[in-house]
Amino acid sequence: MQPQVLTRDDEERRAAFAADIAEALCRRPRQIPSEYLYDELGSALFEAICRLPWYRITRAELSLLARHARDIFRPLVRPVSVAELGCGSGEKLAVLVSAAGERFHQVQLVDISPAALDMARYRLQAIGIRGIVAHHATYEQGLIRAAQQRPRQGSLVVLFLGSNIGNFAPPVARDLLAHIRRSLRPGDALLLGTDLVKPERELLLAYDDPLDVTAAFNRNLLRRINDELGGNFDLESFTHRATWNAAARRVEVHLVSARAQRVTIPAAQLDLDLGKGESIWTESSHKYEPGQVLEQGLAAGFSGGEQWIDQDAKFALTRFTAGGP
């Protein structure tokens, strides 16, 4: 096997990864930022999760996008360009642009996973989409680049789907929505997908499935730390746990140490003593009521919103409009 040759960007990303891990694992409770779930293997595992019968978010959102694509784009000034934050495999974007029945001047993809960007690009090219620009970046960085590279004429629609907004605490979510609003011109739009509050059992099955795919997705974080930062996590010594925090309206996902153990992560200059039953918080998924989604958008500076809701799966698509200055 040939040794891996790291570019300067690779080294910078690994250094940022190490710094984030060193800081987050020393918090109380211990944490790992959820953005690091999505390396190449993590992205593939998440695609599998989206097809599980207990995880209804993706199917509900795809159905809404297909049924309401023309309504979503109807009021926008032509030509229309699209930028998706966290595009994943590009499946949702492909469904949306196909169902809209029109040409798009430009399509920009933003994701922190190079593998996801490749999948999305190939999927869109296969259905005849041209003018594709891919950004390997965070939401904020990608949005800045997308705004800089957008066409001068027409409107831009930013897609933030998959209830990715739910990974942020409400104040941080408002700040992110406000950042999106500041990046848009009057007449542009944001299409936001949000998972809604539903029965606890249904929520927990979605995040702790009987096939343990979500557990593998979660433990892959530790495998990634071992491979990229030289850690010595024993994956078999951690169990996956998902709980519903009704007061905060969020599912909380943890990795729980099954025994007392010492973990060393050389690249993060970290020696970690974990007690039996001690957990590492890896993800939060906030759920909304429909009115709360609209309130968040208005608080972020959007001028109005229109919603399409799957009442059975409890999932909402909301199009927010960027008004004048």
MARFIDREN-368741 format. One record per residue: residue in three letters; x, y, z of N, C-alpha, C, O in turn. Coordinates in steps of 0.02 Angstrom, whole numbers, plus 50000, padded with zeros to 5 digits. Example, Ala and Ser with C-alpha at 12.3 -4.5 7.8 and 13.67 -1.06 7.14 Angstrom:
<zators>
ALA506604971650390506154977550390506604983550390507124983450423SER506424988850354506844994750357506455000250394506705005750402
</zators>
This chain:
<zators>
MET500434994050000500005000050000500445006250000500925006750039GLN500285011049957500655017249954500495021550015499915021950035PRO500995024950044500855029450100500415035250078500465037650022GLN499975037350123499535042950107499925049450106500295050850153VAL499835053350054500165059850049499655065250067499145065950033LEU499785068950120499315074050143499485080750113500065082850113THR498995084250087499085090950061499075095850120498925094050176ARG499235102150104499205107350157498505108050184498405108850244ASP497995107650139497305108050163497135102250208496795103150258ASP497375096150191497265090350233497565091450302497255089950353GLU498175094050304498505095250368498135100350409498065099650470GLU497895105650376497525110850412496875108050439496675109750495ARG496535103850400495905100850424496035096150482495645095950530ARG496585092350478496735087750533496915091650596496725089650652ALA497275097150589497445101250647496825104250678496765104550740ALA496345106550636495715109250663495315103750698495005104950750PHE495305097750668494965091950697495265090450767494895089650815ALA495925090250770496255088750834496105094050887495975092450945ALA496115100450866495965105850914495255105450939495125106450998ASP494785104050894494075103550914493965097650961493595098251010ILE494285092050946494215086150989494515087351058494215085551109ALA495105090551060495425091951124494985096451168494945095451228GLU494665101351137494245105951176493595102651197493385103151255ALA493265099151150492595096451164492605090651213492155090051255LEU493115086451210493145080751255493325082651327493265078551373CYS493545088851336493685091251404493095095051435493135097251492ARG492555095751397491955098951425491615094151473491775088251476ARG491145096851510490695092851552489975094551534489765100151548PRO489585089951505489795083251487490265083251427490295087951388ARG490645077751421491115077151365490725076951299490165074351296GLN491025079851247490675080351183491155079151125491765079751133ILE490875077551067491225077651003490765081350955490185079350948PRO490995086550920490565090250874490275085650820490625081650790SER489625086250809489275081750764489505082350691489405077750652GLU489815087950673490045088750603490545083350584490625081750525TYR490895080450634491405075450620491125068450610491495063650599LEU490465067850614490145061450596490215059850522490155054050503TYR490345064950481490255064150409490925063750371491065067950328ASP491335058850388491885057150343491605052650288490995051950283GLU492025049550248491775045450192491345039750216490795038650190LEU491575036050267491185030550293490565033050328490025030150321GLY490635038450367490055041250402489515043450354488915042450367SER489705046450298489215048650248488855042650218488245042850207ALA489225037150206488905031150178488425028050229487875025850210LEU488615027950292488175025250344487555029650351487005027050362PHE487635036150345487045040550351486565039350292485965039550301GLU486835038150233486405036650176486005030250190485415029850171ALA486315025450223485945019350242485405020850293484855018150289ILE485555025150342485065027050392484445030050359483885028650379CYS484555034150308484005037550275483525032750240482965034550223ARG483735026550231483315021550199482995016650249482625012150230LEU483145017550312482845013250363482105014850371481915020750366PRO481685009850383480965011250390480795015550451480265018650453TRP481245015750500481095019550561481315026950555481125031050596TYR481705028550503481935035350493481535038250435481705037250377ARG481005041950451480515044050401480665050950372480335053050324ILE481155054350399481295061250379481415061750304481115065950270THR481865057550278482065058150208481485056750161481385060450113ARG481115051450174480555049750129480025055150130479745056950078ALA479875057850189479375063250194479605069450156479215072650121GLU480235071150164480495077150131480515076250055480335080850018LEU480735070450032480735069149959480045069649930479955072449875SER479545067149965478855067449941478615074649937478295076649888LEU478765078649988478565085749987478915089549931478605093549897LEU479555088149921479925091549868479645089949799479575094349757ALA479475083649788479205081649723478515084649711478365086749655ARG478095084949763477415087449754477375094949748476935097549714HIS477835098449779477765105749784478325109649750478405115649761ALA478725106349709479295109649677479075115849638479385121149644ARG478555115249598478335121049557478085126749602478205132549587ASP477745125049656477515130249703478105133749736478085139749748ILE478615129849752479195132649786479535137949743479735143249768PHE479605136649678479975141149634479525146349599479785151149572ARG478875145349600478425149649561478525157149571478555160749521PRO478575159749633478595167049640479285170149628479345176249634LEU479785166249611480465168849607480615171849539480355169549488VAL481035176849539481245180249477481725175749439482205173249468ARG481605174849375482045170849332482625175049306482545181049299PRO483205171849291483355164849301483485163149374483695167449413VAL483365156949393483445154649462484075150449468484215146149427SER484455151849521485035147749539484905144649608484505147249647VAL485235139149621485125135449682485795134049717486285132549683ALA485805134549783486385132549823486135128349881485695130549918GLU486405122249888486185117949943486735117249995487295115349979LEU486565118950058487025118050114486945110950141486395108950160GLY487495107150143487455100350165487085096050115486575092950131CYS487355095750054486995092549999486965084950005486525081849975GLY487415081950044487415074650048487495071549979487905073849939SER487105066349965487165062749901486855066549843486935064549786GLY486495072049857486175075949804485495073249784485185075849736GLU485235068249819484605065149800484025070149804483625070549758LYS483995073949858483435078649867483465084149815482945086149787LEU484055086749802484125091949752483935089449683483605092949644ALA484125083249668483945080449603483195079749596482915081149543VAL482855077449648482125076849647481805083649638481335084449598LEU482055088649674481755095349671481825098449602481345100949574VAL482435098349574482535101749510482185097949453481945100949405SER482145091349459481785087449408481035088949410480725089749357ALA480755089249470480035090449476479845097649459479275099049441ALA480325102249464480175109249449480045110449375479695115149357GLY480325106149333480185106649261480475112749227480175115249180GLU481045115149249481355120949217482115120449223482375116549263ARG482455124549185483185124749188483415129349243483095134449257PHE483975127549275484255131749326484925134449302485335130749275HIS485015140949313485605144349286486245141549316486755140949282GLN486225139849381486815137349415486585133349476486085134949508VAL486965128049491486835124049551487485123649591487995121349565GLN487475125949653488065125749696487945120749753487415120649784LEU488455116749766488425111549817488915113249873489485115049859VAL488685112649935489115113849993489085107850039488535105850059ASP489665105050056489675099550104490375098850133490875100750101ILE490415096250194491075095150225491365088350206491925086750225SER490975084350169491205077750148491365077750074490915078750033PRO492005076750055492165076349983491795070649948491595071349890ALA491695065049983491345059449953490625061349937490365059549884ALA490305065149982489615067349969489595072049909489135071549868LEU490065076549904490075081149847490155077349782489835079049732ASP490575072249782490665068249721490005064749702489805064749644MET489675061749752489045058249738488525063149711488175061549663ALA488475068949742487975073849721488115076349650487655077049609ARG488745077649635488925080049568488745074949515488455076549463TYR488925068649527488775063449478488025062449470487785061349414ARG487655062749525486935061749521486605067349479486175065949438LEU486815073449490486525079049454486735079049380486325080549336GLN487355077349366487575076849297487195071449259487065072149199ALA487025066049294486665060449262485965062449240485685059249195ILE485675067649270485015069849249485055076249207484555079649197GLY485655077749182485735083249135485835090049164485775095049128ILE485995090549229486105097049260486805099449244487295095749251ARG486865105649221487505108649206487615114649252487185116549290GLY488205117649247488355123449288488405121749361488175125549403ILE488715115949378488785113649447489435116149476489965115449446VAL489395119249535489975121549572489975118249640489475118749676ALA490515114949659490555111449723491025115049770491565117249751HIS490815115749833491215118949885491325114049943490845112149977HIS491935112049953492105107850012492205112650070492755115350079ALA491685113550109491695118850159491145117950211490685113950200THR491195121650266490655121850315490075125750286490135128850233TYR489495125650320488925129450297489105136850287488965139750235GLU489415139750338489565146950335490055148650280489945153250241GLN490595144750276491095146050224490805144950155490925148850109GLY490425139550148490135138050083489625143250061489585144850002LEU489245145850108488755150950092489095157350067488855160550020ILE489645159150099490015165050077490265164050006490205168649964ARG490535158249991490785156849923490205156749873490265159349817ALA489645153749893489075153349847488815160249831488635161649774ALA488785164649881488545171449870489015175349824488795179349784GLN489665174049830490155177449788490135175049716490265178949670GLN489955168749705489985165749639489315165349604489265162749548ARG488795167849636488135167549605488095172049544488485176849539PRO487645170649497487545175149439487305182049461486985182749514ARG487445187049421487235193849439486485194749432486185198649468GLN486185191049386485475191949373485075186149403485325180649412GLY484435187649417483975182449441484015181449516484355185149552SER483675176249539483625174949611484005168649629484125164149588LEU484195168349693484545162649721484115159449775483845162949818VAL484045152849772483695149149824484215145049862484555140849833VAL484275146249927484705142149969484285136549999483765137850029LEU484515130449990484175124650019484545122450082485155121450080PHE484185121650136484465119050198483975113750222483505115150260LEU484085107650199483595102250205483795097050256484295097950292GLY483415091650260483585086050304483535087450377483785083650418SER483215092950396483185095250466483875096150496483975095150556ASN484365098050453485035099450479485045105250528485485105650571ILE484555109750521484505115350569484405112650639484565116050688GLY484115106650645483985103750711484605101750749484565100450809ASN485185101450716485805099850751486075105750792486555105050828PHE485745111450786485975117450821485475119350875484865118650866ALA485725121550932485295124250984484925130250956485195133850913PRO484305131550978483905136950947484255143650940484195146650886PRO484635146250990484975152650979485495152350923485565157050884VAL485855146750919486355145950866486015145150798486255147750747ALA485445141650798485055140850736484825147650710484855148950650ARG484585151950756484375158750735484955162650705484875166150656ASP485545161950736486135165550710486315163050640486485166950596LEU486265156450630486415153650564485905156050512486095157850456LEU485265156050530484755158450484484865165850468484755168050412ALA485065169750519485205176850507485805177750460485805182250418HIS486295173350467486875173550423486665172050351486895175250304ILE486225167150343485965165550276485595171550248485685173350189ARG485175174750290484795180550266485255186150244485125189250192ARG485785187450281486245192850262486605191350197486845195950164SER486655185050180487005183050118486565183550056486805182950000LEU485915184750066485445184750011485255191849990485325196650029ARG485035192449928484785198749903484025198849908483715193549914PRO483715204749907482985205049905482725200949845482975201549789GLY482215196849858481935192649807482205185549808481925181149775ASP482755184349845483025177649853482585173749903482115176549931ALA482755167449914482345163349959482775158049994483315156249971LEU482505155650050482795150050086482255144650091481685146050111LEU482435138550073481985132850083482265128650139482805125850134LEU481885128250193482115125050255481705118850270481095119050270GLY482045113250282481705107050301481785105850376482345106050401THR481235104750411481265103750484480845097850505480275097050483ASP481135093750548480755088250578480345091150636480575095450673LEU479735088650642479265091250692479225086650753479395080750749VAL478985089350808478885085350869478385079850854477865080950823LYS478535073750879478105067850868478175063350929478565064850974PRO477815057750932477845053450990478555051051006478945049750960GLU478715050451070479395048651092479625042051062480195041551039ARG479195036951062479405030451036479625030950963480125027950943GLU479255034750924479425035650853480095039150845480495037350802LEU480215044150886480845047750883481435043250901481945043350868LEU481365039350955481915035250978482075029550929482655027750920LEU481565026850896481695021750845482085024650786482495021250755ALA481975030950771482325034250716483065035150732483485035250686TYR483245035850796483935037150815484265031350852484845031850872ASP483895025850860484185019850890483835013850859483435010450891ASP483985012650795483605007750756483785000550775484334999350799PRO483324995850764483444988850782484014985550744484294980550768LEU484214988250687484764985350649485444988150670485964985850646ASP485444993050715486064996050742486474999650688487075000450696VAL486145001950636486505005950586486695012750616487255015150605THR486235015650654486385022150685486935021350738487345025850747ALA486945015750772487485014450820488165014150785488655016750810ALA488185010850727488805010550689489015017450665489605019250667PHE488535021450642488655028350621488965032350679489425036250669ASN488705031450739488945035050797489645032750817490095036850828ARG489755026150821490405023550841490945025050789491535025050805ASN490745026150727491235027850675491625034150693492185035150670LEU491325038450734491695044350758492335042350794492865045450784LEU492295037250836492875034950873493385031750826493985032750833ARG493145027850777493585024950726493955030450689494545029750674ARG493595035950672493905041450636494455044650678494985046250652ILE494325045750742494825048650787495435044150790496005046550789ASN495325037550795495885032850796496295033350732496915033650735ASP495965033450675496325033250611496665039850595497235039850570GLU496335045350609496595051850588497015055350640497455059350624LEU496885053950704497235057550757497655052850802497935055050852GLY497685046450783498095041750821497795039450887498155037050930GLY497145040150895496815038150958496805030650966496925026850920ASN496655028651028496625021451043495955019551074495925015351119PHE495405022651051494745020751074494615013351058494755011051002ASP494355009651106494125002851095493385003151078492965004151122LEU493215002351014492525003350992492034998651026491465000451038GLU492254992651043491814987751075491654989551147491214986551177SER492014994551174491894996551243491425002551249491375005651301PHE491075004151193490605009751194489935007451166489905003851116THR489405009451199488725008051176488395014451152488565019951176HIS487945013751107487565019251078486935020451119486585015751137ARG486795026851134486185028451172485855034651144486185039751132ALA485195034251134484795040051113484245041151163483905036451184THR484145047451184483625049151232483235055251207483505059251168TRP482615055851228482195061551210482155066251269481905064451322ASN482385072451259482345077651310481735081851293481765086351251ALA481175080351325480535083651307480565091051322480285095051284ALA480885093051376480905100151395481265104351342481065109951326ALA481815101451315482205105051264481985103451193482255106251145ARG481505098851186481255096551121481825094151076481895096351019ARG482235089551102482785087051062482935079851080482855077651137VAL483165076151029483455069551039484205070651052484545074351017GLU484445067351104485155067851122485485061051111485235055951134VAL486045061051075486395054951057487065054751092487445059651091HIS487215049051122487835048251161488185041751144487885037151118LEU488835041651158489225035551162489395034451236489675038951268VAL489235028651262489305027351334489865022251345489865016951315SER490335024051390490885019551406490635013651447490335014651500ALA490755007551423490525001551458490974999551515490804995051554ARG491555002751521492025001051574492455007151588492485011851549ALA492795007051644493305012151658493885011151610494135005551602GLN494105016551579494635015751529495015022351520494765027751534ARG495625021651496496045027451480496145027751405496345022751375VAL496015033451377496075034451305496595039751291496615044951323THR497025038451243497555043151223497445045151150497325040951107ILE497475051751137497405054351069498005058751056497985064751071PRO498545056051029499175059751022499115066350984499385071351006ALA498775066350927498735072450887498375078150923498485083950909ALA497925076250970497575081251010497925082551077497685086551117GLN498485079251088498865079851150498405078851210498385082851256LEU498035073251208497505072151257497545065151285497575060251248ASP497555064651352497465058451388496815058951426496705063651465LEU496375054151415495685054651439495515048651483495585042951462ASP495305049951545495065044651589494305044651590493995049551610LEU494015039151567493295038451565493065033351616493335027851620GLY492555035151655492275030551703491755026051671491485027651619LYS491625020351703491095015951679490435019651680490245022451732GLY490075019651624489435023151619489495030451599488985033851588GLU490115033051594490205040051572490065040551497490245036151458SER489745046051478489535046751408489895052451373490135057151404ILE489915051851307490155057151263489565059151219489285054951183TRP489375065351222488795067951186489015069551114489455073751103THR488715066151066488945066750997488465070550951488675073050899GLU487835070950969487355074250925486735076350962486515072951008SER486445081950942485775083950963485355085050901485595087550851SER484715083150906484265084250850483625087550877483195084150904HIS483595094150869483025097850895482425097050849482485096950788LYS481845096550879481215095850842480795102150853480855105450905TYR480375103750804480005110050804479255108950799479025103650777GLU478895113950819478195114750800478185119350739478625123550732PRO477685118650695477685122750633477735130250646478095133750611GLY477385132650696477405139850711478095142050734478295147750721GLN478455137750769479125139550791479605140350732480045144650733VAL479505136350681479925137050621479835143950590480315147350574LEU479205146050583479055152650555479345158150599479615163050573GLU479285157350664479545162450710480305163050703480575168550705GLN480645157350695481375157550688481575161450625482035165450627GLY481215160250570481375163750508481265171150513481665175150489LEU480705173150543480555180250550481065183550596481275189250584ALA481255180050650481755182850696482435183750662482825188050682ALA482565179650611483205180150575483205185450521483715186750490GLY482625188650510482595194150462482255192750397482235197050353PHE481965186750389481585185350329480905188750334480655189950388SER480615190250276479995194250276479365190050278478825192650291GLY479405183550265478805179450267478965172350249479505170850222GLY478495167850263478625160850247477995157250226477435158950247GLU478085152150184477535147750164477735140650180478305138650166GLN477275136750208477435129950231477045124650194476475125550174TRP477385118850186477065112750162477245107350212477825106250227ILE476735103950239476845099450295476585092450279476025091650253ASP476985087450295476775080450294476495078950363476875077950410GLN475845078750369475525077950435475635070950464475635070150525ASP475725066050421475825059250445476525058350474476595055950531ALA477035060250437477725059550460477945065250504478485064950535LYS477535070550508477715076450548478375079550524478875079650560PHE478355082050463478935085350434478705091350395478185091150362ALA479085096850397478885103150364479425105750317480015105550333LEU479205108150260479605112250216479355119450222478755120550218THR479805124150231479615131150237480035135350189480645135050191ARG479705139250146480065143850102480025150750133479485153550141PHE480605153450149480645160250176480875165050120481285163150078THR480605170950120480765175950069481215181350098481115183650154ALA481715183250060482145188850080481845195250053481825196349993GLY481605199350099481295205650079481805211050065482405209750062GLY481555217150057481995222750043482405224750104482295222050158PRO482875229550095483305231550151482905234850206483195236850257
</zators>
